[in-house]
């Protein structure tokens, strides 16, 4: 009976510690609202181009497959957001608001600048424009890893719509990362104490 109570307490402690280690969404890189950054749009059928406003990059148009825009900015260091040297940048996302008539698929290439001042693809991603007008973190699915050596010199991204005949009115507010914070010292101490209590209870039973 006593051992059961101890086990229950340990389970509750672990659950509490896990709940306290929620992922954190943080903005990374420059603000999309800066008029100093370059925005270029290539459209096959529409003259409606993205615009830079106080909230970010606004796209309001009926899509054609292959509609593309690029956004370049002053060099930024994203090294801290790598999950590993093999996986690359797997927790990238956008803060997005706006709507689309249906989930609109897109792909994104993150670019960096190498020592020879040549643009290199760091990693490719895919995602969907949200259908809700509420601002939300839109997580991207990590794709092909390119040149991770330029992750410390990120200079922009290429955004390509992969669907047509869907009306979108969406704003990209910022690049974001979904981070799981490192456990605190108190959390590690509590887990260590829990392990010792569990070991002692096991020896007594």
Secondary structure by P-SEA (a helix, b strand, c coil): caaaaaaaaaaaaaaaaaaaacbbbbbcccccccccbbbbbbbccccbbbbbcccccccccccccccbbbbbccccccccccccccccccbbbbbccccccccccbbbbbbbcccccccccccccccccccccccccbbbbbcccccccccccccbbbbbbccccccccccccbbbbbccccccaaaaaaaaaaaaaaaaaaaac
